[in-house]
């Protein structure tokens, strides 16, 4: 009798835990749906009142003029330019750091470098913004002899430094999934450590490294405070990497507090947020697809 009662109690506890964790799992989905619905409902008035092609391809962003102009092409180009510049910085540094930490560094070096990279990942973005404004921007201005140091180049440099820990961490995880037998077989066939690294380890971890690059790009394109502080804030189509720019995230952060609630300007900022959300969603889906292919390739499960 006691055993049966104990079995019933255990069964109800397991059911309770199952439903509890299921609710927690679905809570993230509810939040995601809520975010999407909020963006869509708030952006819909702008998308219905504005010409879509003029909104996407328009060259002028003057929301307070009479009549206003809501062309986000300069903002999109600024985001693309800054993100690509950040990738030029963070991809070689992040992947190179991951390769050195996992494959070449000794135990003592690894114990120093890895915590420093993790500390870099934990620094608030506004601190990076202050560093860019006070140190990097004046230095860039003097070195390149340009009128202003707050520009796309400075923003790319700071964003690249910010995205480096993401790329490094994920790339190192990908390298750790490469079976040790790959290294042993390569060395047994007479290849040296460099040949093994370049021709065996990196290709085997290629999909995981690609995931690291995609997520680093997503990190860069979604950053707000840093680009707001160091990109220059000029909503113009950039002709040079040294031009001041205003990416989409900086535009939303700078103007949302000033836009009249319910106005076309207000809803247009939500439309920009919706486009930005779709861009980052595509990046994350690509990262998941590439990561899944990587796991299947190495037989690590579905």
C-alpha positions as CSV (number, residue, x, y, z in Angstrom):
1,X,0.0,0.0,0.0
2,X,2.8,2.4,0.9
3,X,4.7,1.5,-2.2
4,X,1.6,2.2,-4.4
5,X,1.1,5.5,-2.6
6,X,4.7,6.4,-3.1
7,X,4.5,5.5,-6.8
8,X,1.4,7.7,-7.2
9,X,3.1,10.7,-5.5
10,X,6.2,10.2,-7.7
11,X,4.0,10.1,-10.8
12,X,2.2,13.3,-9.9
13,X,5.5,15.0,-9.1
14,X,6.9,14.0,-12.5
15,X,3.8,15.3,-14.2
16,X,4.0,18.6,-12.3
17,X,7.6,19.0,-13.2
18,X,6.9,18.2,-16.9
19,X,4.1,20.8,-17.1
20,X,6.2,23.4,-15.2
21,X,9.2,23.1,-17.6
22,X,6.9,22.9,-20.6
23,X,5.3,26.2,-19.5
24,X,8.7,27.8,-19.1
25,X,9.8,26.5,-22.5
26,X,6.7,27.9,-24.2
27,X,7.0,31.2,-22.3
28,X,9.9,32.2,-24.6
29,X,7.8,31.5,-27.6
30,X,5.0,33.6,-26.2
31,X,7.4,36.5,-25.7
32,X,8.7,36.1,-29.2
33,X,5.1,36.2,-30.7
34,X,4.3,39.2,-28.5
35,X,7.4,41.1,-29.8
36,X,6.5,40.3,-33.4
37,X,2.9,41.2,-33.0
38,X,3.8,44.5,-31.3
39,X,6.2,45.5,-34.0
40,X,3.8,44.5,-36.7
41,X,0.8,46.3,-35.3
42,X,2.7,49.4,-34.6
43,X,4.5,49.4,-38.0
44,X,1.3,48.6,-40.0
45,X,0.0,52.2,-40.1
46,X,3.3,53.4,-41.6
47,X,3.5,50.5,-44.1
48,X,0.0,51.2,-45.3
49,X,0.4,55.0,-45.6
50,X,3.9,55.1,-47.1
51,X,4.9,53.9,-50.5
52,X,6.9,50.8,-49.8
53,X,9.6,51.3,-52.4
54,X,10.0,55.0,-51.5
55,X,10.3,54.0,-47.9
56,X,13.0,51.3,-48.6
57,X,14.8,53.1,-51.4
58,X,14.2,56.8,-50.5
59,X,17.4,58.8,-50.2
60,X,16.3,61.3,-47.6
61,X,15.3,60.8,-43.9
62,X,13.7,64.1,-42.8
63,X,10.8,63.1,-40.5
64,X,10.3,66.5,-39.0
65,X,10.2,68.5,-42.3
66,X,7.0,69.7,-43.8
67,X,6.3,67.6,-45.8
68,X,8.3,64.8,-44.1
69,X,10.4,62.4,-46.0
70,X,10.8,58.8,-44.7
71,X,13.4,57.2,-46.9
72,X,15.5,54.7,-44.9
73,X,18.0,53.8,-47.6
74,X,20.7,55.9,-45.9
75,X,20.0,54.2,-42.7
76,X,20.2,50.7,-44.3
77,X,23.4,51.6,-46.1
78,X,24.9,52.9,-42.9
79,X,24.0,49.6,-41.1
80,X,25.5,47.5,-43.9
81,X,28.7,49.6,-44.0
82,X,29.2,49.5,-40.3
83,X,28.4,45.8,-40.0
84,X,30.8,44.8,-42.9
85,X,33.5,47.0,-41.3
86,X,33.0,45.3,-38.0
87,X,33.3,41.9,-39.7
88,X,36.6,42.9,-41.2
89,X,37.8,43.6,-37.6
90,X,36.2,40.7,-35.6
91,X,36.5,37.8,-38.0
92,X,40.3,37.5,-38.2
93,X,40.8,38.5,-34.6
94,X,38.1,36.2,-33.2
95,X,38.8,33.2,-35.3
96,X,42.6,33.7,-34.9
97,X,42.2,33.9,-31.2
98,X,40.0,30.8,-31.1
99,X,42.6,28.8,-33.1
100,X,45.5,30.0,-30.9
101,X,43.6,29.3,-27.7
102,X,42.4,25.8,-28.7
103,X,45.2,24.5,-30.8
104,X,48.5,26.4,-30.1
105,X,48.5,28.0,-26.7
106,X,49.9,26.4,-23.6
107,X,47.9,25.9,-20.4
108,X,49.2,29.0,-18.8
109,X,48.6,31.2,-21.8
110,X,45.1,29.7,-22.2
111,X,44.3,30.4,-18.6
112,X,45.1,34.1,-19.1
113,X,43.8,34.8,-22.6
114,X,40.4,33.1,-22.3
115,X,39.2,35.0,-19.1
116,X,40.3,38.3,-20.7
117,X,38.1,37.6,-23.8
118,X,35.2,36.6,-21.5
119,X,35.7,39.9,-19.6
120,X,35.6,41.8,-22.8
121,X,32.3,40.2,-23.6
122,X,30.8,41.4,-20.3
123,X,31.7,45.0,-20.7
124,X,28.5,47.2,-21.3
125,X,28.1,48.6,-24.7
126,X,27.9,52.2,-23.4
127,X,31.4,51.8,-21.9
128,X,32.6,50.9,-25.4
129,X,30.8,54.0,-26.7
130,X,32.6,56.2,-24.1
131,X,36.0,54.6,-25.1
132,X,35.3,55.2,-28.7
133,X,34.3,58.9,-28.2
134,X,37.1,59.8,-25.8
135,X,40.1,57.7,-27.1
136,X,39.5,56.1,-30.5
137,X,37.6,59.0,-32.4
138,X,40.3,61.7,-31.6
139,X,43.0,59.2,-32.5
140,X,41.4,58.3,-35.9
141,X,40.9,62.0,-36.6
142,X,44.6,62.8,-36.0
143,X,46.0,59.7,-37.8
144,X,43.9,60.1,-41.0
145,X,43.7,63.9,-40.9
146,X,39.9,63.9,-41.3
147,X,37.4,66.6,-40.1
148,X,35.7,64.4,-37.5
149,X,36.6,61.1,-35.8
150,X,33.0,60.1,-35.2
151,X,32.3,58.2,-38.4
152,X,31.6,54.8,-39.9
153,X,35.2,53.7,-39.5
154,X,35.3,54.3,-35.8
155,X,31.9,52.6,-35.3
156,X,33.1,49.6,-37.3
157,X,36.3,49.4,-35.2
158,X,34.4,49.5,-31.9
159,X,31.7,47.1,-33.1
160,X,34.4,44.7,-34.3
161,X,36.0,44.7,-30.9
162,X,32.6,44.1,-29.3
163,X,31.7,41.2,-31.6
164,X,35.2,39.5,-31.2
165,X,34.3,37.6,-28.0
166,X,31.2,36.2,-29.7
167,X,33.1,35.0,-32.7
168,X,36.0,33.7,-30.6
169,X,33.8,31.7,-28.2
170,X,31.6,30.0,-30.8
171,X,34.5,29.3,-33.0
172,X,36.4,27.7,-30.1
173,X,33.4,25.5,-29.4
174,X,33.3,24.4,-33.0
175,X,37.0,23.5,-32.8
176,X,36.4,21.5,-29.6
177,X,33.9,19.3,-31.5
178,X,36.4,18.2,-34.0
179,X,37.4,14.6,-33.0
180,X,40.9,14.1,-31.8
181,X,41.3,11.2,-34.3
182,X,41.4,13.8,-37.1
183,X,44.5,15.4,-35.6
184,X,46.1,12.0,-34.8
185,X,45.5,10.7,-38.3
186,X,46.9,13.8,-39.9
187,X,50.0,13.8,-37.7
188,X,50.5,10.1,-38.3
189,X,50.5,10.7,-42.1
190,X,53.4,13.1,-41.7
191,X,51.7,16.5,-41.6
192,X,53.1,19.0,-39.2
193,X,51.0,21.0,-36.8
194,X,50.4,23.9,-39.1
195,X,49.3,21.7,-42.0
196,X,47.0,19.8,-39.7
197,X,45.5,23.1,-38.5
198,X,44.9,24.6,-41.9
199,X,44.0,21.5,-44.0
200,X,42.2,19.3,-41.4
201,X,41.0,21.1,-38.3
202,X,39.7,24.3,-39.9
203,X,37.8,22.6,-42.7
204,X,36.3,20.1,-40.2
205,X,35.1,23.0,-38.0
206,X,34.1,25.1,-41.0
207,X,30.4,25.1,-40.5
208,X,30.8,26.0,-36.8
209,X,33.1,28.8,-37.7
210,X,30.6,30.0,-40.2
211,X,28.0,30.0,-37.5
212,X,30.3,32.1,-35.3
213,X,30.7,34.7,-38.1
214,X,27.0,34.9,-38.7
215,X,26.2,35.4,-35.0
216,X,29.0,38.0,-34.8
217,X,27.3,39.8,-37.7
218,X,24.0,39.6,-35.9
219,X,25.6,41.0,-32.8
220,X,27.1,43.9,-34.8
221,X,24.0,44.8,-36.8
222,X,21.8,44.9,-33.7
223,X,24.0,47.1,-31.5
224,X,22.5,50.4,-30.5
225,X,24.3,52.6,-27.9
226,X,27.8,52.3,-29.4
227,X,26.8,53.3,-32.9
228,X,24.6,56.1,-31.5
229,X,27.7,57.5,-29.7
230,X,30.5,57.0,-32.2
231,X,29.0,56.8,-35.7
232,X,28.4,60.5,-36.2
233,X,24.6,60.6,-36.4
234,X,24.3,61.9,-40.0
235,X,21.4,60.3,-41.9
236,X,23.1,60.5,-45.3
237,X,24.2,57.9,-47.8
238,X,27.9,57.3,-47.0
239,X,30.4,57.9,-49.8
240,X,33.4,56.9,-47.7
241,X,34.1,54.8,-44.6
242,X,35.2,58.0,-42.9
243,X,31.8,59.7,-43.4
244,X,29.5,60.2,-40.3
245,X,26.5,57.8,-40.6
246,X,23.4,56.9,-38.7
247,X,22.5,53.2,-38.7
248,X,18.9,52.0,-38.1
249,X,19.4,51.1,-34.5
250,X,20.9,54.6,-33.7
251,X,17.9,56.2,-35.5
252,X,15.4,54.4,-33.4
253,X,17.2,55.2,-30.1
254,X,17.8,58.8,-31.0
255,X,14.3,59.7,-32.2
256,X,11.8,57.4,-30.4
257,X,11.8,59.7,-27.3
258,X,11.0,62.7,-29.5
259,X,8.4,61.2,-31.8
260,X,4.8,62.0,-31.0
261,X,3.0,58.8,-30.0
262,X,0.6,57.7,-32.7
263,X,2.2,59.9,-35.4
264,X,3.5,58.7,-38.7
265,X,7.0,59.3,-37.5
266,X,6.3,57.1,-34.4
267,X,5.0,54.2,-36.5
268,X,7.8,54.6,-39.1
269,X,10.4,54.0,-36.3
270,X,8.5,50.8,-35.5
271,X,8.7,49.8,-39.2
272,X,12.5,50.3,-39.0
273,X,12.5,48.1,-35.9
274,X,10.5,45.4,-37.8
275,X,13.0,45.4,-40.7
276,X,15.8,45.2,-38.2
277,X,14.1,42.3,-36.4
278,X,13.7,40.4,-39.7
279,X,17.4,40.9,-40.6
280,X,18.6,39.6,-37.3
281,X,16.0,36.7,-37.5
282,X,17.5,35.7,-40.9
283,X,21.0,35.8,-39.4
284,X,20.0,33.6,-36.5
285,X,18.1,31.1,-38.8
286,X,21.2,30.9,-41.0
287,X,23.4,30.2,-38.0
288,X,21.1,27.4,-36.8
289,X,21.0,25.8,-40.2
290,X,24.8,26.0,-40.6
291,X,25.2,24.7,-37.0
292,X,22.9,21.7,-37.7
293,X,24.7,20.8,-40.8
294,X,27.9,20.9,-38.8
295,X,26.6,18.5,-36.2
296,X,25.2,16.1,-38.8
297,X,28.5,16.2,-40.7
298,X,30.5,15.1,-37.6
299,X,27.8,12.7,-36.5
300,X,27.1,14.6,-33.3
301,X,23.3,14.1,-33.4
302,X,20.3,15.8,-35.0
